[in-house]
């Protein structure tokens, strides 16, 4: 098997890229997540008006953090439309 990479790690220079180079995914995962959510909505398994943060109760806030009470009003539709607050 042949494995090779081309280019530099940064546009302005830097180390050359190798097959083992790691890159950040940036915002690439956002549309993939949105499509997965929209498929659940189309199948009737998830309503758009579902409040998101009550679903995440198993994820505690950071130590000494006081969550904003408005978080409980943010819906899936708000997140898909970037209108969460």
N, CA, C and O atoms as a Maestro MAE file, in Angstrom:
{
 s_m_m2io_version
 :::
 2.0.0
}

f_m_ct {
 s_m_title
 :::
 protein
 m_atom[340] {
  # First column is atom index #
  i_m_mmod_type
  r_m_x_coord
  r_m_y_coord
  r_m_z_coord
  i_m_residue_number
  s_m_chain_name
  s_m_pdb_residue_name
  s_m_pdb_atom_name
  i_m_atomic_number
  :::
  1 25 0.838 -1.164 0.000 1 A "UNK " " N  " 7
  2 3 0.000 0.000 0.000 1 A "UNK " " CA " 6
  3 2 0.891 1.238 0.000 1 A "UNK " " C  " 6
  4 15 1.916 1.290 0.679 1 A "UNK " " O  " 8
  5 25 0.476 2.222 -0.771 2 A "UNK " " N  " 7
  6 3 1.204 3.479 -0.835 2 A "UNK " " CA " 6
  7 2 0.377 4.534 -0.109 2 A "UNK " " C  " 6
  8 15 -0.823 4.676 -0.343 2 A "UNK " " O  " 8
  9 25 1.033 5.254 0.760 3 A "UNK " " N  " 7
  10 3 0.346 6.297 1.502 3 A "UNK " " CA " 6
  11 2 1.227 7.532 1.492 3 A "UNK " " C  " 6
  12 15 2.385 7.484 1.907 3 A "UNK " " O  " 8
  13 25 0.676 8.631 1.019 4 A "UNK " " N  " 7
  14 3 1.471 9.845 0.911 4 A "UNK " " CA " 6
  15 2 0.560 11.052 1.071 4 A "UNK " " C  " 6
  16 15 -0.621 10.997 0.727 4 A "UNK " " O  " 8
  17 25 1.101 12.122 1.584 5 A "UNK " " N  " 7
  18 3 0.356 13.369 1.720 5 A "UNK " " CA " 6
  19 2 1.141 14.471 1.017 5 A "UNK " " C  " 6
  20 15 2.360 14.389 0.868 5 A "UNK " " O  " 8
  21 25 0.427 15.487 0.593 6 A "UNK " " N  " 7
  22 3 1.039 16.599 -0.109 6 A "UNK " " CA " 6
  23 2 0.641 17.889 0.582 6 A "UNK " " C  " 6
  24 15 -0.380 17.915 1.268 6 A "UNK " " O  " 8
  25 25 1.375 18.914 0.436 7 A "UNK " " N  " 7
  26 3 1.103 20.244 0.965 7 A "UNK " " CA " 6
  27 2 1.781 20.462 2.305 7 A "UNK " " C  " 6
  28 15 2.452 19.585 2.850 7 A "UNK " " O  " 8
  29 25 1.577 21.671 2.810 8 A "UNK " " N  " 7
  30 3 2.071 22.034 4.137 8 A "UNK " " CA " 6
  31 2 0.883 22.068 5.092 8 A "UNK " " C  " 6
  32 15 -0.264 22.203 4.665 8 A "UNK " " O  " 8
  33 25 1.163 21.947 6.376 9 A "UNK " " N  " 7
  34 3 0.090 21.907 7.369 9 A "UNK " " CA " 6
  35 2 -0.677 23.222 7.446 9 A "UNK " " C  " 6
  36 15 -1.854 23.224 7.808 9 A "UNK " " O  " 8
  37 25 -0.037 24.336 7.114 10 A "UNK " " N  " 7
  38 3 -0.676 25.646 7.159 10 A "UNK " " CA " 6
  39 2 -0.442 26.347 5.830 10 A "UNK " " C  " 6
  40 15 0.589 26.149 5.188 10 A "UNK " " O  " 8
  41 25 -1.391 27.156 5.426 11 A "UNK " " N  " 7
  42 3 -1.273 27.880 4.157 11 A "UNK " " CA " 6
  43 2 -0.021 28.733 4.147 11 A "UNK " " C  " 6
  44 15 0.670 28.825 3.132 11 A "UNK " " O  " 8
  45 25 0.273 29.360 5.286 12 A "UNK " " N  " 7
  46 3 1.432 30.251 5.344 12 A "UNK " " CA " 6
  47 2 2.732 29.524 5.613 12 A "UNK " " C  " 6
  48 15 3.752 30.164 5.871 12 A "UNK " " O  " 8
  49 25 2.722 28.229 5.562 13 A "UNK " " N  " 7
  50 3 3.938 27.452 5.787 13 A "UNK " " CA " 6
  51 2 3.762 26.513 6.958 13 A "UNK " " C  " 6
  52 15 2.658 26.345 7.476 13 A "UNK " " O  " 8
  53 25 4.833 25.915 7.363 14 A "UNK " " N  " 7
  54 3 4.756 24.985 8.486 14 A "UNK " " CA " 6
  55 2 5.241 23.618 8.069 14 A "UNK " " C  " 6
  56 15 5.751 23.448 6.962 14 A "UNK " " O  " 8
  57 25 5.089 22.651 8.936 15 A "UNK " " N  " 7
  58 3 5.585 21.312 8.618 15 A "UNK " " CA " 6
  59 2 4.782 20.684 7.481 15 A "UNK " " C  " 6
  60 15 3.609 21.006 7.290 15 A "UNK " " O  " 8
  61 25 5.407 19.802 6.741 16 A "UNK " " N  " 7
  62 3 4.660 19.125 5.678 16 A "UNK " " CA " 6
  63 2 3.629 18.170 6.276 16 A "UNK " " C  " 6
  64 15 3.823 17.619 7.360 16 A "UNK " " O  " 8
  65 25 2.547 17.990 5.556 17 A "UNK " " N  " 7
  66 3 1.501 17.059 5.973 17 A "UNK " " CA " 6
  67 2 1.992 15.642 5.735 17 A "UNK " " C  " 6
  68 15 2.657 15.368 4.737 17 A "UNK " " O  " 8
  69 25 1.664 14.746 6.649 18 A "UNK " " N  " 7
  70 3 1.970 13.325 6.491 18 A "UNK " " CA " 6
  71 2 0.658 12.544 6.573 18 A "UNK " " C  " 6
  72 15 -0.360 13.110 6.973 18 A "UNK " " O  " 8
  73 25 0.655 11.275 6.209 19 A "UNK " " N  " 7
  74 3 -0.574 10.479 6.346 19 A "UNK " " CA " 6
  75 2 -1.078 10.402 7.793 19 A "UNK " " C  " 6
  76 15 -2.247 10.091 8.019 19 A "UNK " " O  " 8
  77 25 -0.222 10.678 8.760 20 A "UNK " " N  " 7
  78 3 -0.639 10.637 10.166 20 A "UNK " " CA " 6
  79 2 -1.037 12.012 10.698 20 A "UNK " " C  " 6
  80 15 -1.348 12.132 11.884 20 A "UNK " " O  " 8
  81 25 -1.039 13.044 9.871 21 A "UNK " " N  " 7
  82 3 -1.392 14.389 10.323 21 A "UNK " " CA " 6
  83 2 -2.841 14.424 10.797 21 A "UNK " " C  " 6
  84 15 -3.719 13.782 10.221 21 A "UNK " " O  " 8
  85 25 -3.063 15.185 11.853 22 A "UNK " " N  " 7
  86 3 -4.400 15.330 12.416 22 A "UNK " " CA " 6
  87 2 -4.873 16.749 12.145 22 A "UNK " " C  " 6
  88 15 -4.134 17.709 12.366 22 A "UNK " " O  " 8
  89 25 -6.106 16.880 11.666 23 A "UNK " " N  " 7
  90 3 -6.694 18.183 11.390 23 A "UNK " " CA " 6
  91 2 -7.980 18.328 12.178 23 A "UNK " " C  " 6
  92 15 -8.672 17.345 12.443 23 A "UNK " " O  " 8
  93 25 -8.293 19.551 12.550 24 A "UNK " " N  " 7
  94 3 -9.546 19.824 13.229 24 A "UNK " " CA " 6
  95 2 -10.679 19.696 12.217 24 A "UNK " " C  " 6
  96 15 -10.506 19.993 11.035 24 A "UNK " " O  " 8
  97 25 -11.843 19.249 12.692 25 A "UNK " " N  " 7
  98 3 -12.963 19.084 11.772 25 A "UNK " " CA " 6
  99 2 -13.744 20.367 11.568 25 A "UNK " " C  " 6
  100 15 -14.613 20.433 10.698 25 A "UNK " " O  " 8
  101 25 -13.446 21.385 12.355 26 A "UNK " " N  " 7
  102 3 -14.088 22.693 12.237 26 A "UNK " " CA " 6
  103 2 -15.601 22.534 12.263 26 A "UNK " " C  " 6
  104 15 -16.135 21.867 13.150 26 A "UNK " " O  " 8
  105 25 -16.284 23.121 11.329 27 A "UNK " " N  " 7
  106 3 -17.741 23.093 11.330 27 A "UNK " " CA " 6
  107 2 -18.317 22.022 10.418 27 A "UNK " " C  " 6
  108 15 -19.511 22.045 10.118 27 A "UNK " " O  " 8
  109 25 -17.510 21.107 9.982 28 A "UNK " " N  " 7
  110 3 -17.980 20.067 9.060 28 A "UNK " " CA " 6
  111 2 -19.057 19.190 9.694 28 A "UNK " " C  " 6
  112 15 -19.944 18.697 8.998 28 A "UNK " " O  " 8
  113 25 -18.985 18.993 11.005 29 A "UNK " " N  " 7
  114 3 -19.947 18.109 11.662 29 A "UNK " " CA " 6
  115 2 -21.331 18.739 11.814 29 A "UNK " " C  " 6
  116 15 -22.307 18.016 12.012 29 A "UNK " " O  " 8
  117 25 -21.441 20.055 11.727 30 A "UNK " " N  " 7
  118 3 -22.741 20.705 11.926 30 A "UNK " " CA " 6
  119 2 -23.782 20.287 10.893 30 A "UNK " " C  " 6
  120 15 -24.880 19.894 11.287 30 A "UNK " " O  " 8
  121 25 -23.497 20.349 9.595 31 A "UNK " " N  " 7
  122 3 -24.525 19.922 8.642 31 A "UNK " " CA " 6
  123 2 -24.815 18.423 8.719 31 A "UNK " " C  " 6
  124 15 -25.940 18.000 8.453 31 A "UNK " " O  " 8
  125 25 -23.832 17.629 9.074 32 A "UNK " " N  " 7
  126 3 -24.061 16.189 9.206 32 A "UNK " " CA " 6
  127 2 -25.019 15.931 10.368 32 A "UNK " " C  " 6
  128 15 -25.943 15.126 10.252 32 A "UNK " " O  " 8
  129 25 -24.794 16.619 11.488 33 A "UNK " " N  " 7
  130 3 -25.680 16.487 12.641 33 A "UNK " " CA " 6
  131 2 -27.083 16.986 12.290 33 A "UNK " " C  " 6
  132 15 -28.072 16.354 12.662 33 A "UNK " " O  " 8
  133 25 -27.178 18.104 11.585 34 A "UNK " " N  " 7
  134 3 -28.481 18.650 11.198 34 A "UNK " " CA " 6
  135 2 -29.245 17.668 10.315 34 A "UNK " " C  " 6
  136 15 -30.453 17.501 10.486 34 A "UNK " " O  " 8
  137 25 -28.574 17.025 9.387 35 A "UNK " " N  " 7
  138 3 -29.238 16.048 8.519 35 A "UNK " " CA " 6
  139 2 -29.739 14.859 9.338 35 A "UNK " " C  " 6
  140 15 -30.849 14.377 9.114 35 A "UNK " " O  " 8
  141 25 -28.935 14.388 10.276 36 A "UNK " " N  " 7
  142 3 -29.359 13.267 11.127 36 A "UNK " " CA " 6
  143 2 -30.593 13.650 11.938 36 A "UNK " " C  " 6
  144 15 -31.520 12.850 12.068 36 A "UNK " " O  " 8
  145 25 -30.615 14.861 12.483 37 A "UNK " " N  " 7
  146 3 -31.769 15.324 13.257 37 A "UNK " " CA " 6
  147 2 -32.991 15.466 12.362 37 A "UNK " " C  " 6
  148 15 -34.090 15.063 12.744 37 A "UNK " " O  " 8
  149 25 -32.812 16.034 11.179 38 A "UNK " " N  " 7
  150 3 -33.935 16.185 10.252 38 A "UNK " " CA " 6
  151 2 -34.500 14.834 9.817 38 A "UNK " " C  " 6
  152 15 -35.704 14.718 9.588 38 A "UNK " " O  " 8
  153 25 -33.671 13.836 9.704 39 A "UNK " " N  " 7
  154 3 -34.171 12.488 9.377 39 A "UNK " " CA " 6
  155 2 -35.037 11.951 10.504 39 A "UNK " " C  " 6
  156 15 -36.074 11.338 10.249 39 A "UNK " " O  " 8
  157 25 -34.622 12.174 11.761 40 A "UNK " " N  " 7
  158 3 -35.433 11.747 12.904 40 A "UNK " " CA " 6
  159 2 -36.771 12.487 12.920 40 A "UNK " " C  " 6
  160 15 -37.806 11.907 13.251 40 A "UNK " " O  " 8
  161 25 -36.740 13.760 12.564 41 A "UNK " " N  " 7
  162 3 -37.977 14.547 12.512 41 A "UNK " " CA " 6
  163 2 -38.885 14.012 11.414 41 A "UNK " " C  " 6
  164 15 -40.085 13.839 11.632 41 A "UNK " " O  " 8
  165 25 -38.323 13.748 10.232 42 A "UNK " " N  " 7
  166 3 -39.125 13.229 9.111 42 A "UNK " " CA " 6
  167 2 -39.734 11.870 9.409 42 A "UNK " " C  " 6
  168 15 -40.808 11.548 8.901 42 A "UNK " " O  " 8
  169 25 -39.060 11.065 10.229 43 A "UNK " " N  " 7
  170 3 -39.582 9.750 10.599 43 A "UNK " " CA " 6
  171 2 -40.565 9.833 11.762 43 A "UNK " " C  " 6
  172 15 -41.112 8.815 12.187 43 A "UNK " " O  " 8
  173 25 -40.792 11.040 12.278 44 A "UNK " " N  " 7
  174 3 -41.725 11.214 13.381 44 A "UNK " " CA " 6
  175 2 -41.175 10.794 14.730 44 A "UNK " " C  " 6
  176 15 -41.942 10.598 15.673 44 A "UNK " " O  " 8
  177 25 -39.880 10.653 14.841 45 A "UNK " " N  " 7
  178 3 -39.269 10.207 16.089 45 A "UNK " " CA " 6
  179 2 -38.808 11.357 16.981 45 A "UNK " " C  " 6
  180 15 -38.430 11.145 18.133 45 A "UNK " " O  " 8
  181 25 -38.843 12.578 16.440 46 A "UNK " " N  " 7
  182 3 -38.368 13.725 17.196 46 A "UNK " " CA " 6
  183 2 -39.094 14.975 16.704 46 A "UNK " " C  " 6
  184 15 -38.913 15.381 15.556 46 A "UNK " " O  " 8
  185 25 -39.917 15.592 17.563 47 A "UNK " " N  " 7
  186 3 -40.599 16.827 17.141 47 A "UNK " " CA " 6
  187 2 -39.653 18.031 17.161 47 A "UNK " " C  " 6
  188 15 -38.736 18.097 17.980 47 A "UNK " " O  " 8
  189 25 -39.882 18.969 16.262 48 A "UNK " " N  " 7
  190 3 -39.068 20.181 16.197 48 A "UNK " " CA " 6
  191 2 -39.153 21.000 17.478 48 A "UNK " " C  " 6
  192 15 -38.207 21.707 17.826 48 A "UNK " " O  " 8
  193 25 -40.282 20.911 18.185 49 A "UNK " " N  " 7
  194 3 -40.441 21.724 19.392 49 A "UNK " " CA " 6
  195 2 -39.918 21.041 20.652 49 A "UNK " " C  " 6
  196 15 -40.205 21.483 21.764 49 A "UNK " " O  " 8
  197 25 -39.151 19.963 20.481 50 A "UNK " " N  " 7
  198 3 -38.542 19.292 21.631 50 A "UNK " " CA " 6
  199 2 -37.536 20.221 22.284 50 A "UNK " " C  " 6
  200 15 -36.674 20.792 21.616 50 A "UNK " " O  " 8
  201 25 -37.655 20.366 23.598 51 A "UNK " " N  " 7
  202 3 -36.683 21.184 24.336 51 A "UNK " " CA " 6
  203 2 -35.416 20.369 24.539 51 A "UNK " " C  " 6
  204 15 -35.468 19.237 25.021 51 A "UNK " " O  " 8
  205 25 -34.288 20.942 24.173 52 A "UNK " " N  " 7
  206 3 -33.027 20.219 24.086 52 A "UNK " " CA " 6
  207 2 -32.386 19.944 25.443 52 A "UNK " " C  " 6
  208 15 -32.026 18.803 25.733 52 A "UNK " " O  " 8
  209 25 -32.243 20.957 26.262 53 A "UNK " " N  " 7
  210 3 -31.441 20.795 27.472 53 A "UNK " " CA " 6
  211 2 -32.049 19.854 28.511 53 A "UNK " " C  " 6
  212 15 -31.294 19.209 29.239 53 A "UNK " " O  " 8
  213 25 -33.359 19.745 28.614 54 A "UNK " " N  " 7
  214 3 -33.882 18.701 29.503 54 A "UNK " " CA " 6
  215 2 -33.456 17.290 29.075 54 A "UNK " " C  " 6
  216 15 -33.385 16.386 29.908 54 A "UNK " " O  " 8
  217 25 -33.179 17.103 27.804 55 A "UNK " " N  " 7
  218 3 -32.701 15.796 27.321 55 A "UNK " " CA " 6
  219 2 -31.265 15.524 27.772 55 A "UNK " " C  " 6
  220 15 -30.823 14.375 27.785 55 A "UNK " " O  " 8
  221 25 -30.543 16.573 28.140 56 A "UNK " " N  " 7
  222 3 -29.125 16.457 28.473 56 A "UNK " " CA " 6
  223 2 -28.868 16.515 29.977 56 A "UNK " " C  " 6
  224 15 -27.771 16.883 30.395 56 A "UNK " " O  " 8
  225 25 -29.838 16.165 30.783 57 A "UNK " " N  " 7
  226 3 -29.702 16.249 32.243 57 A "UNK " " CA " 6
  227 2 -28.568 15.381 32.779 57 A "UNK " " C  " 6
  228 15 -28.036 15.664 33.853 57 A "UNK " " O  " 8
  229 25 -28.189 14.332 32.056 58 A "UNK " " N  " 7
  230 3 -27.106 13.458 32.510 58 A "UNK " " CA " 6
  231 2 -25.729 14.099 32.339 58 A "UNK " " C  " 6
  232 15 -24.737 13.572 32.843 58 A "UNK " " O  " 8
  233 25 -25.659 15.225 31.636 59 A "UNK " " N  " 7
  234 3 -24.395 15.941 31.449 59 A "UNK " " CA " 6
  235 2 -24.366 17.112 32.417 59 A "UNK " " C  " 6
  236 15 -24.985 18.143 32.151 59 A "UNK " " O  " 8
  237 25 -23.660 16.978 33.533 60 A "UNK " " N  " 7
  238 3 -23.661 18.063 34.511 60 A "UNK " " CA " 6
  239 2 -22.893 19.280 34.012 60 A "UNK " " C  " 6
  240 15 -21.968 19.149 33.211 60 A "UNK " " O  " 8
  241 25 -23.278 20.471 34.485 61 A "UNK " " N  " 7
  242 3 -22.512 21.667 34.111 61 A "UNK " " CA " 6
  243 2 -21.142 21.633 34.764 61 A "UNK " " C  " 6
  244 15 -20.929 20.874 35.709 61 A "UNK " " O  " 8
  245 25 -20.216 22.437 34.279 62 A "UNK " " N  " 7
  246 3 -18.893 22.507 34.906 62 A "UNK " " CA " 6
  247 2 -19.010 22.900 36.380 62 A "UNK " " C  " 6
  248 15 -19.984 23.535 36.787 62 A "UNK " " O  " 8
  249 25 -18.028 22.525 37.156 63 A "UNK " " N  " 7
  250 3 -18.026 22.843 38.584 63 A "UNK " " CA " 6
  251 2 -18.170 24.357 38.783 63 A "UNK " " C  " 6
  252 15 -17.566 25.149 38.060 63 A "UNK " " O  " 8
  253 25 -18.956 24.731 39.747 64 A "UNK " " N  " 7
  254 3 -19.201 26.129 40.122 64 A "UNK " " CA " 6
  255 2 -19.937 26.934 39.051 64 A "UNK " " C  " 6
  256 15 -19.983 28.161 39.136 64 A "UNK " " O  " 8
  257 25 -20.501 26.283 38.062 65 A "UNK " " N  " 7
  258 3 -21.238 26.992 37.014 65 A "UNK " " CA " 6
  259 2 -22.722 27.014 37.364 65 A "UNK " " C  " 6
  260 15 -23.266 26.028 37.860 65 A "UNK " " O  " 8
  261 25 -23.351 28.112 37.111 66 A "UNK " " N  " 7
  262 3 -24.785 28.247 37.301 66 A "UNK " " CA " 6
  263 2 -25.436 28.332 35.925 66 A "UNK " " C  " 6
  264 15 -25.354 29.369 35.267 66 A "UNK " " O  " 8
  265 25 -26.084 27.249 35.481 67 A "UNK " " N  " 7
  266 3 -26.698 27.278 34.149 67 A "UNK " " CA " 6
  267 2 -27.784 28.354 34.052 67 A "UNK " " C  " 6
  268 15 -28.537 28.588 34.998 67 A "UNK " " O  " 8
  269 25 -27.842 28.980 32.920 68 A "UNK " " N  " 7
  270 3 -28.868 29.993 32.655 68 A "UNK " " CA " 6
  271 2 -30.216 29.281 32.555 68 A "UNK " " C  " 6
  272 15 -30.335 28.330 31.784 68 A "UNK " " O  " 8
  273 25 -31.233 29.704 33.304 69 A "UNK " " N  " 7
  274 3 -32.538 29.027 33.260 69 A "UNK " " CA " 6
  275 2 -33.195 29.078 31.882 69 A "UNK " " C  " 6
  276 15 -34.080 28.273 31.591 69 A "UNK " " O  " 8
  277 25 -32.776 30.006 31.037 70 A "UNK " " N  " 7
  278 3 -33.345 30.076 29.677 70 A "UNK " " CA " 6
  279 2 -32.928 28.894 28.814 70 A "UNK " " C  " 6
  280 15 -33.536 28.648 27.772 70 A "UNK " " O  " 8
  281 25 -31.893 28.152 29.233 71 A "UNK " " N  " 7
  282 3 -31.464 26.990 28.455 71 A "UNK " " CA " 6
  283 2 -32.605 25.987 28.283 71 A "UNK " " C  " 6
  284 15 -32.718 25.334 27.246 71 A "UNK " " O  " 8
  285 25 -33.441 25.874 29.303 72 A "UNK " " N  " 7
  286 3 -34.530 24.900 29.247 72 A "UNK " " CA " 6
  287 2 -35.600 25.253 28.224 72 A "UNK " " C  " 6
  288 15 -36.482 24.435 27.964 72 A "UNK " " O  " 8
  289 25 -35.551 26.439 27.639 73 A "UNK " " N  " 7
  290 3 -36.564 26.822 26.646 73 A "UNK " " CA " 6
  291 2 -36.073 26.640 25.210 73 A "UNK " " C  " 6
  292 15 -36.856 26.799 24.274 73 A "UNK " " O  " 8
  293 25 -34.802 26.312 25.018 74 A "UNK " " N  " 7
  294 3 -34.237 26.175 23.670 74 A "UNK " " CA " 6
  295 2 -34.709 24.865 23.047 74 A "UNK " " C  " 6
  296 15 -34.592 23.799 23.652 74 A "UNK " " O  " 8
  297 25 -35.238 24.959 21.843 75 A "UNK " " N  " 7
  298 3 -35.769 23.783 21.146 75 A "UNK " " CA " 6
  299 2 -34.822 23.333 20.033 75 A "UNK " " C  " 6
  300 15 -33.861 24.020 19.686 75 A "UNK " " O  " 8
  301 25 -35.126 22.173 19.496 76 A "UNK " " N  " 7
  302 3 -34.352 21.668 18.358 76 A "UNK " " CA " 6
  303 2 -34.459 22.632 17.182 76 A "UNK " " C  " 6
  304 15 -33.479 22.872 16.478 76 A "UNK " " O  " 8
  305 25 -35.648 23.179 16.974 77 A "UNK " " N  " 7
  306 3 -35.815 24.139 15.877 77 A "UNK " " CA " 6
  307 2 -34.925 25.367 16.090 77 A "UNK " " C  " 6
  308 15 -34.320 25.867 15.141 77 A "UNK " " O  " 8
  309 25 -34.844 25.854 17.333 78 A "UNK " " N  " 7
  310 3 -33.968 26.997 17.620 78 A "UNK " " CA " 6
  311 2 -32.538 26.685 17.220 78 A "UNK " " C  " 6
  312 15 -31.871 27.512 16.599 78 A "UNK " " O  " 8
  313 25 -32.060 25.494 17.571 79 A "UNK " " N  " 7
  314 3 -30.681 25.130 17.263 79 A "UNK " " CA " 6
  315 2 -30.450 24.980 15.764 79 A "UNK " " C  " 6
  316 15 -29.423 25.412 15.242 79 A "UNK " " O  " 8
  317 25 -31.407 24.369 15.077 80 A "UNK " " N  " 7
  318 3 -31.258 24.200 13.629 80 A "UNK " " CA " 6
  319 2 -31.278 25.545 12.917 80 A "UNK " " C  " 6
  320 15 -30.659 25.701 11.864 80 A "UNK " " O  " 8
  321 25 -31.983 26.513 13.484 81 A "UNK " " N  " 7
  322 3 -32.066 27.841 12.861 81 A "UNK " " CA " 6
  323 2 -31.089 28.822 13.502 81 A "UNK " " C  " 6
  324 15 -31.122 30.011 13.184 81 A "UNK " " O  " 8
  325 25 -30.223 28.352 14.396 82 A "UNK " " N  " 7
  326 3 -29.257 29.196 15.099 82 A "UNK " " CA " 6
  327 2 -29.976 30.359 15.792 82 A "UNK " " C  " 6
  328 15 -29.518 31.501 15.739 82 A "UNK " " O  " 8
  329 25 -31.094 30.060 16.435 83 A "UNK " " N  " 7
  330 3 -31.891 31.087 17.107 83 A "UNK " " CA " 6
  331 2 -32.023 30.786 18.599 83 A "UNK " " C  " 6
  332 15 -33.021 31.144 19.224 83 A "UNK " " O  " 8
  333 25 -31.022 30.135 19.159 84 A "UNK " " N  " 7
  334 3 -31.125 29.685 20.545 84 A "UNK " " CA " 6
  335 2 -30.883 30.749 21.589 84 A "UNK " " C  " 6
  336 15 -31.095 30.487 22.773 84 A "UNK " " O  " 8
  337 25 -30.455 31.919 21.216 85 A "UNK " " N  " 7
  338 3 -30.286 32.925 22.252 85 A "UNK " " CA " 6
  339 2 -29.134 33.846 21.991 85 A "UNK " " C  " 6
  340 15 -28.872 34.747 22.787 85 A "UNK " " O  " 8
  :::
 }
 m_bond[339] {
  # First column is bond index #
  i_m_from
  i_m_to
  i_m_order
  :::
  1 1 2 1
  2 2 3 1
  3 3 4 2
  4 3 5 1
  5 5 6 1
  6 6 7 1
  7 7 8 2
  8 7 9 1
  9 9 10 1
  10 10 11 1
  11 11 12 2
  12 11 13 1
  13 13 14 1
  14 14 15 1
  15 15 16 2
  16 15 17 1
  17 17 18 1
  18 18 19 1
  19 19 20 2
  20 19 21 1
  21 21 22 1
  22 22 23 1
  23 23 24 2
  24 23 25 1
  25 25 26 1
  26 26 27 1
  27 27 28 2
  28 27 29 1
  29 29 30 1
  30 30 31 1
  31 31 32 2
  32 31 33 1
  33 33 34 1
  34 34 35 1
  35 35 36 2
  36 35 37 1
  37 37 38 1
  38 38 39 1
  39 39 40 2
  40 39 41 1
  41 41 42 1
  42 42 43 1
  43 43 44 2
  44 43 45 1
  45 45 46 1
  46 46 47 1
  47 47 48 2
  48 47 49 1
  49 49 50 1
  50 50 51 1
  51 51 52 2
  52 51 53 1
  53 53 54 1
  54 54 55 1
  55 55 56 2
  56 55 57 1
  57 57 58 1
  58 58 59 1
  59 59 60 2
  60 59 61 1
  61 61 62 1
  62 62 63 1
  63 63 64 2
  64 63 65 1
  65 65 66 1
  66 66 67 1
  67 67 68 2
  68 67 69 1
  69 69 70 1
  70 70 71 1
  71 71 72 2
  72 71 73 1
  73 73 74 1
  74 74 75 1
  75 75 76 2
  76 75 77 1
  77 77 78 1
  78 78 79 1
  79 79 80 2
  80 79 81 1
  81 81 82 1
  82 82 83 1
  83 83 84 2
  84 83 85 1
  85 85 86 1
  86 86 87 1
  87 87 88 2
  88 87 89 1
  89 89 90 1
  90 90 91 1
  91 91 92 2
  92 91 93 1
  93 93 94 1
  94 94 95 1
  95 95 96 2
  96 95 97 1
  97 97 98 1
  98 98 99 1
  99 99 100 2
  100 99 101 1
  101 101 102 1
  102 102 103 1
  103 103 104 2
  104 103 105 1
  105 105 106 1
  106 106 107 1
  107 107 108 2
  108 107 109 1
  109 109 110 1
  110 110 111 1
  111 111 112 2
  112 111 113 1
  113 113 114 1
  114 114 115 1
  115 115 116 2
  116 115 117 1
  117 117 118 1
  118 118 119 1
  119 119 120 2
  120 119 121 1
  121 121 122 1
  122 122 123 1
  123 123 124 2
  124 123 125 1
  125 125 126 1
  126 126 127 1
  127 127 128 2
  128 127 129 1
  129 129 130 1
  130 130 131 1
  131 131 132 2
  132 131 133 1
  133 133 134 1
  134 134 135 1
  135 135 136 2
  136 135 137 1
  137 137 138 1
  138 138 139 1
  139 139 140 2
  140 139 141 1
  141 141 142 1
  142 142 143 1
  143 143 144 2
  144 143 145 1
  145 145 146 1
  146 146 147 1
  147 147 148 2
  148 147 149 1
  149 149 150 1
  150 150 151 1
  151 151 152 2
  152 151 153 1
  153 153 154 1
  154 154 155 1
  155 155 156 2
  156 155 157 1
  157 157 158 1
  158 158 159 1
  159 159 160 2
  160 159 161 1
  161 161 162 1
  162 162 163 1
  163 163 164 2
  164 163 165 1
  165 165 166 1
  166 166 167 1
  167 167 168 2
  168 167 169 1
  169 169 170 1
  170 170 171 1
  171 171 172 2
  172 171 173 1
  173 173 174 1
  174 174 175 1
  175 175 176 2
  176 175 177 1
  177 177 178 1
  178 178 179 1
  179 179 180 2
  180 179 181 1
  181 181 182 1
  182 182 183 1
  183 183 184 2
  184 183 185 1
  185 185 186 1
  186 186 187 1
  187 187 188 2
  188 187 189 1
  189 189 190 1
  190 190 191 1
  191 191 192 2
  192 191 193 1
  193 193 194 1
  194 194 195 1
  195 195 196 2
  196 195 197 1
  197 197 198 1
  198 198 199 1
  199 199 200 2
  200 199 201 1
  201 201 202 1
  202 202 203 1
  203 203 204 2
  204 203 205 1
  205 205 206 1
  206 206 207 1
  207 207 208 2
  208 207 209 1
  209 209 210 1
  210 210 211 1
  211 211 212 2
  212 211 213 1
  213 213 214 1
  214 214 215 1
  215 215 216 2
  216 215 217 1
  217 217 218 1
  218 218 219 1
  219 219 220 2
  220 219 221 1
  221 221 222 1
  222 222 223 1
  223 223 224 2
  224 223 225 1
  225 225 226 1
  226 226 227 1
  227 227 228 2
  228 227 229 1
  229 229 230 1
  230 230 231 1
  231 231 232 2
  232 231 233 1
  233 233 234 1
  234 234 235 1
  235 235 236 2
  236 235 237 1
  237 237 238 1
  238 238 239 1
  239 239 240 2
  240 239 241 1
  241 241 242 1
  242 242 243 1
  243 243 244 2
  244 243 245 1
  245 245 246 1
  246 246 247 1
  247 247 248 2
  248 247 249 1
  249 249 250 1
  250 250 251 1
  251 251 252 2
  252 251 253 1
  253 253 254 1
  254 254 255 1
  255 255 256 2
  256 255 257 1
  257 257 258 1
  258 258 259 1
  259 259 260 2
  260 259 261 1
  261 261 262 1
  262 262 263 1
  263 263 264 2
  264 263 265 1
  265 265 266 1
  266 266 267 1
  267 267 268 2
  268 267 269 1
  269 269 270 1
  270 270 271 1
  271 271 272 2
  272 271 273 1
  273 273 274 1
  274 274 275 1
  275 275 276 2
  276 275 277 1
  277 277 278 1
  278 278 279 1
  279 279 280 2
  280 279 281 1
  281 281 282 1
  282 282 283 1
  283 283 284 2
  284 283 285 1
  285 285 286 1
  286 286 287 1
  287 287 288 2
  288 287 289 1
  289 289 290 1
  290 290 291 1
  291 291 292 2
  292 291 293 1
  293 293 294 1
  294 294 295 1
  295 295 296 2
  296 295 297 1
  297 297 298 1
  298 298 299 1
  299 299 300 2
  300 299 301 1
  301 301 302 1
  302 302 303 1
  303 303 304 2
  304 303 305 1
  305 305 306 1
  306 306 307 1
  307 307 308 2
  308 307 309 1
  309 309 310 1
  310 310 311 1
  311 311 312 2
  312 311 313 1
  313 313 314 1
  314 314 315 1
  315 315 316 2
  316 315 317 1
  317 317 318 1
  318 318 319 1
  319 319 320 2
  320 319 321 1
  321 321 322 1
  322 322 323 1
  323 323 324 2
  324 323 325 1
  325 325 326 1
  326 326 327 1
  327 327 328 2
  328 327 329 1
  329 329 330 1
  330 330 331 1
  331 331 332 2
  332 331 333 1
  333 333 334 1
  334 334 335 1
  335 335 336 2
  336 335 337 1
  337 337 338 1
  338 338 339 1
  339 339 340 2
  :::
 }
}
